[in-house]
Amino acid sequence: MIIKESAENYLESILVIKRQRGVVRSIDIANDLEVSKPSVSVAMKNFREEGYITVDENGHIDLTEKGLKIAERVYERHEIISKTLMLLGVDEQTALNDSCKIEHVISEKSFERIKEFLEKHTK
């Protein structure tokens, strides 16, 4: 499943906001990603049409199983990569910023090795 980096960021944002606040609104996504509300509206329309999200009558956004699968994969990569970078001595802010970039381009093979490394060195 290939999806663009910006789409992955939107889906990951929805996942994180949902976990933090329980509900997700377009304005929450706009604030989190520092994008305009019209940009979020266009993205949400496309995600809804492609089956990644649902929007209820109150405007609350939820991930479908298809959207959740992508969001969880990206979020796991973000968490593992940032933790590994910090373990290697990278300061937290740099690690978080770098992991946001790396999470979208790293191969599955390399990610699995990083994940194994982290598990081995944090037991």
PyMOL commands that set and color helices and strands:
alter all, ss='L'
color gray80, all
select helices_A, chain A and resi 5-21+26-33+37-50+65-87+92-105+108-121
alter helices_A, ss='H'
color red, helices_A
select strands_A, chain A and resi 53-55+61-63
alter strands_A, ss='S'
color yellow, strands_A
deselect
rebuild
show_as cartoon
